[in-house]
Amino acid sequence: MSDSTKSSKDLFQRVPILKAMFFEVILSQCLSSLLNFQFMVTVKDAITDDEERAGWTGSCYAWINGISGAMQFFILPIITKKIHSSYLWLLMPSTMLLLTAIQFYQNNPSLALVGCTFLSMKTIEYSLRGQVSEMAFASLDYESRFIGKQKINLFANRFGKSATAATLFLLATYMDKDVKELNRLLVLASNGIACLWLFATLHLTRFIEKPKSVSD
């Protein structure tokens, strides 16, 4: 075992919240990559015209950027003072599980629903997730805050995205012609990962100190 690996293992054992955040990040990145893939597949199937599809996709990303910006500058500074971070952590996977569950109960999820699910995930990533992560890191010592953050961003983010990308590539290659069946499997997978993400986040919140009252 290399010195870097050993030091990372020791750090994660000494600061259990880092280990919890590591697995939480992996699962959130898996779901993000899966929803991104589902969004592209659904858009391609629903809008056959390339120019129209590019315009629709561009509009969706414009909404993501606009909502994320509004969240960062106007909404989050207010709600983070009113709502404890542990509840904000739980809000992220709960929201995504609700949206993926709605997809599950639709025989063939509409483009609007898939787009709303994708928009919600990206908005969470670009705004709320960054805010609550920084709040969690801020309470740690120097080594945990900077070294732990570096390890999580480097390994957990990349592993979650890479593992999902490889799996989706194989799945898409195998089911290239059957878009409906592919979407069905993506919906099932997204629900499963969202559930795991929620459980991982519940475990993570055990290490976040809760105040005696929210107003404190």
GIZI-V852150 format. One record per pair of residues at least 24 apart in sequence whose C-alpha atoms are under 10 Angstrom apart, sorted by the first residue. I is the first residue (numbers start at 0). J is the second residue. D is the distance in Angstrom with one decimal. If there is no record, write none. Layout:
((I J D) (I J D))
//
This chain:
((6 146 9.9) (7 143 9.9) (7 146 8.4) (7 147 7.7) (7 150 7.7) (10 142 8.3) (10 143 7.1) (10 146 8.8) (10 147 7.5) (11 143 8.5) (11 147 7.7) (11 150 10.0) (13 143 9.2) (14 139 8.7) (14 140 9.7) (14 143 7.2) (14 147 9.1) (14 206 9.4) (15 203 8.8) (15 205 10.0) (15 206 7.5) (16 135 8.6) (16 136 9.3) (16 139 9.5) (16 143 9.6) (16 147 9.9) (16 202 9.1) (16 203 6.3) (16 204 8.5) (16 205 8.5) (16 206 5.7) (16 207 7.9) (17 135 9.4) (17 136 8.8) (17 139 9.7) (17 143 7.7) (17 144 9.1) (17 147 6.5) (17 148 8.1) (17 150 9.4) (17 151 7.9) (17 203 8.8) (17 206 9.5) (18 147 9.1) (18 151 8.8) (18 203 8.7) (19 199 7.0) (19 200 7.8) (19 201 9.6) (19 202 6.8) (19 203 5.1) (19 204 8.8) (19 205 9.4) (19 206 8.5) (20 132 8.7) (20 135 9.4) (20 147 9.7) (20 148 9.4) (20 151 7.7) (20 155 9.0) (20 199 8.3) (20 200 8.1) (20 202 9.3) (20 203 6.4) (20 204 9.6) (21 147 9.1) (21 148 9.2) (21 150 8.6) (21 151 5.6) (21 152 8.6) (21 154 8.5) (21 155 5.8) (21 156 8.6) (21 199 9.6) (21 203 9.6) (22 151 9.0) (22 155 7.2) (22 156 9.8) (22 159 9.2) (22 195 9.9) (22 196 8.5) (22 199 6.8) (22 200 8.9) (22 203 9.1) (23 92 9.9) (23 151 10.0) (23 155 8.7) (23 156 10.0) (23 159 10.0) (23 195 8.8) (23 196 6.2) (23 197 8.5) (23 198 8.8) (23 199 5.4) (23 200 6.1) (23 201 9.6) (23 202 9.0) (23 203 7.6) (24 128 9.9) (24 151 7.6) (24 152 8.4) (24 154 9.7) (24 155 6.0) (24 156 6.4) (24 157 9.8) (24 158 9.6) (24 159 7.6) (24 196 8.6) (24 199 9.2) (24 200 9.4) (25 151 8.9) (25 152 9.8) (25 154 8.7) (25 155 5.1) (25 156 6.0) (25 157 8.2) (25 158 6.7) (25 159 4.5) (25 160 7.9) (25 162 9.5) (25 163 9.9) (25 196 8.7) (25 199 9.9) (26 92 9.9) (26 155 8.9) (26 156 9.2) (26 158 9.8) (26 159 6.6) (26 160 9.3) (26 163 9.8) (26 192 6.6) (26 193 7.9) (26 194 9.6) (26 195 7.1) (26 196 5.4) (26 197 9.2) (26 199 8.1) (26 200 9.7) (27 91 9.3) (27 92 8.1) (27 95 10.0) (27 120 9.1) (27 124 9.0) (27 128 9.9) (27 155 9.8) (27 156 8.8) (27 159 7.8) (27 160 9.4) (27 192 8.1) (27 193 7.9) (27 195 9.2) (27 196 6.3) (27 197 9.4) (27 199 9.6) (27 200 9.8) (28 120 10.0) (28 124 9.3) (28 155 8.3) (28 156 6.3) (28 157 8.4) (28 158 8.5) (28 159 5.1) (28 160 5.7) (28 161 9.3) (28 162 9.7) (28 163 8.4) (28 192 9.9) (28 196 9.7) (29 156 8.8) (29 157 9.8) (29 158 8.7) (29 159 4.9) (29 160 5.8) (29 161 8.6) (29 162 7.6) (29 163 5.6) (29 164 8.5) (29 189 8.9) (29 192 7.4) (29 193 9.3) (29 196 9.4) (30 92 9.8) (30 95 9.1) (30 117 9.9) (30 120 8.5) (30 159 8.6) (30 160 8.9) (30 163 8.3) (30 188 8.6) (30 189 6.2) (30 190 9.0) (30 191 9.3) (30 192 6.1) (30 193 6.8) (30 195 10.0) (30 196 8.5) (31 95 10.0) (31 117 7.9) (31 120 6.5) (31 121 7.5) (31 124 8.5) (31 159 9.1) (31 160 8.2) (31 163 9.3) (31 189 9.1) (31 192 9.9) (31 193 9.9) (32 117 9.8) (32 120 9.9) (32 159 8.2) (32 160 6.1) (32 161 9.0) (32 162 9.6) (32 163 6.5) (32 164 7.0) (32 167 9.0) (32 189 10.0) (33 117 9.5) (33 160 8.9) (33 163 6.8) (33 164 7.9) (33 166 9.6) (33 167 7.5) (33 185 7.2) (33 186 9.2) (33 188 8.2) (33 189 6.9) (33 192 9.4) (34 99 9.5) (34 113 8.1) (34 114 9.2) (34 116 7.6) (34 117 5.8) (34 118 9.5) (34 120 8.0) (34 121 9.4) (34 185 8.1) (34 186 8.9) (34 188 9.8) (34 189 7.3) (35 113 9.6) (35 114 9.4) (35 116 9.6) (35 117 6.4) (35 118 9.4) (35 120 9.0) (35 121 8.9) (36 117 9.5) (36 163 9.8) (36 164 8.7) (36 167 7.8) (36 168 9.7) (36 171 9.7) (36 182 9.9) (36 185 8.8) (37 113 7.6) (37 114 9.3) (37 116 9.9) (37 117 8.5) (37 167 9.7) (37 181 8.9) (37 182 6.9) (37 185 6.7) (37 186 8.4) (37 189 9.4) (38 110 8.1) (38 112 9.8) (38 113 6.1) (38 114 6.3) (38 115 9.5) (38 116 8.7) (38 117 6.6) (38 118 9.5) (38 182 9.8) (39 113 9.7) (39 114 9.4) (39 117 9.8) (40 171 9.6) (40 178 7.8) (40 181 9.0) (40 182 8.0) (41 108 8.9) (41 109 8.3) (41 110 6.3) (41 111 9.8) (41 113 7.5) (41 114 8.7) (41 178 8.3) (41 179 9.3) (41 182 7.8) (42 109 9.8) (42 110 6.7) (42 111 9.7) (42 113 8.9) (42 114 8.5) (44 110 9.3) (44 178 7.6) (44 179 9.4) (45 109 8.9) (45 110 7.0) (46 110 9.3) (56 114 9.1) (59 114 7.5) (59 115 8.9) (59 117 9.1) (59 118 7.1) (60 117 9.8) (60 118 7.7) (60 121 9.0) (60 122 9.7) (61 118 10.0) (62 118 7.8) (62 122 9.1) (63 115 10.0) (63 117 9.2) (63 118 5.8) (63 119 8.0) (63 120 9.3) (63 121 6.7) (63 122 5.7) (63 123 9.5) (63 125 8.5) (64 118 9.5) (64 121 8.9) (64 122 7.5) (64 125 8.2) (64 126 9.6) (65 122 9.1) (66 118 9.3) (66 119 9.5) (66 121 9.9) (66 122 6.8) (66 123 9.8) (66 125 9.5) (66 126 8.8) (67 118 9.8) (67 119 9.7) (67 121 8.4) (67 122 5.2) (67 123 7.7) (67 124 8.7) (67 125 6.0) (67 126 5.4) (67 127 8.4) (68 122 9.0) (68 125 8.4) (68 126 7.5) (69 126 9.0) (70 122 8.5) (70 123 9.3) (70 125 9.1) (70 126 6.2) (70 127 7.6) (71 125 8.5) (71 126 5.6) (71 127 7.6) (71 129 9.4) (71 130 8.2) (72 126 9.4) (74 126 9.9) (74 127 9.8) (75 126 8.1) (75 127 7.2) (75 130 7.9) (75 131 9.8) (76 130 9.3) (79 127 9.6) (79 130 8.6) (79 131 8.5) (79 134 9.5) (80 213 8.8) (80 214 8.4) (80 215 9.6) (81 213 6.8) (81 214 6.9) (81 215 9.4) (82 213 6.5) (82 214 8.5) (83 131 9.6) (83 207 9.7) (83 208 9.5) (83 209 7.3) (83 210 8.0) (83 212 9.3) (83 213 6.4) (83 214 9.2) (83 215 10.0) (84 130 9.1) (84 131 6.1) (84 132 9.1) (84 134 7.5) (84 135 8.2) (84 204 8.7) (84 207 8.1) (84 208 9.3) (84 209 8.6) (85 131 8.4) (85 135 9.4) (85 200 8.9) (85 201 8.7) (85 203 8.5) (85 204 5.4) (85 205 8.5) (85 206 9.3) (85 207 6.5) (85 208 8.3) (85 209 7.4) (86 131 9.9) (86 201 9.7) (86 204 8.3) (86 209 9.7) (87 127 7.9) (87 128 8.7) (87 130 9.6) (87 131 7.2) (87 204 9.9) (88 127 8.6) (88 128 7.7) (88 130 9.9) (88 131 6.8) (88 132 8.7) (88 197 9.2) (88 200 6.7) (88 201 8.5) (88 203 8.6) (88 204 7.5) (89 196 9.5) (89 197 6.9) (89 198 9.3) (89 199 9.7) (89 200 6.3) (89 201 6.9) (89 203 9.4) (89 204 8.0) (90 123 9.7) (90 127 9.5) (90 197 9.1) (90 200 9.6) (91 119 9.2) (91 120 8.3) (91 123 6.8) (91 124 9.1) (91 127 8.0) (91 128 7.8) (91 193 9.7) (91 196 9.2) (91 197 8.3) (91 200 9.0) (92 120 9.2) (92 123 9.6) (92 192 9.5) (92 193 6.1) (92 194 7.7) (92 195 9.0) (92 196 6.1) (92 197 5.1) (92 198 8.9) (92 199 9.4) (92 200 7.7) (92 201 9.7) (93 193 7.9) (93 194 8.5) (93 196 8.9) (93 197 6.6) (93 200 9.7) (94 119 8.2) (94 120 8.8) (94 123 9.6) (94 193 9.3) (94 197 9.8) (95 119 7.5) (95 120 6.9) (95 123 9.5) (95 189 9.0) (95 190 8.6) (95 192 9.9) (95 193 6.5) (95 194 9.2) (95 196 9.5) (95 197 9.3) (96 189 8.2) (96 190 6.3) (96 191 8.8) (96 192 8.8) (96 193 5.2) (96 194 6.6) (96 195 9.8) (96 196 9.0) (96 197 8.0) (97 190 8.9) (97 193 9.0) (98 189 9.8) (98 190 9.0) (98 193 9.7) (99 185 9.9) (99 186 6.7) (99 187 8.5) (99 188 9.4) (99 189 6.4) (99 190 5.6) (99 191 9.3) (99 192 9.9) (99 193 7.8) (99 194 9.9) (100 186 8.4) (100 187 9.0) (100 189 8.9) (100 190 6.4) (100 191 9.8) (100 193 9.3) (101 186 9.7) (101 190 9.7) (102 183 9.3) (102 186 6.7) (102 187 9.1) (102 189 9.5) (102 190 8.9) (103 183 8.1) (103 184 10.0) (103 185 9.8) (103 186 6.1) (103 187 7.0) (103 189 9.3) (103 190 7.7) (104 186 9.7) (105 183 9.8) (105 186 9.9) (106 179 9.5) (106 183 8.3) (107 179 7.4) (107 180 9.6) (107 182 7.9) (107 183 7.7) (107 186 9.7) (108 179 9.7) (108 182 8.3) (108 183 8.9) (108 186 8.7) (113 186 9.7) (134 207 9.9) (135 204 9.9) (135 206 9.5) (135 207 7.4) (135 208 9.8) (138 207 9.3) (138 208 9.8))
//
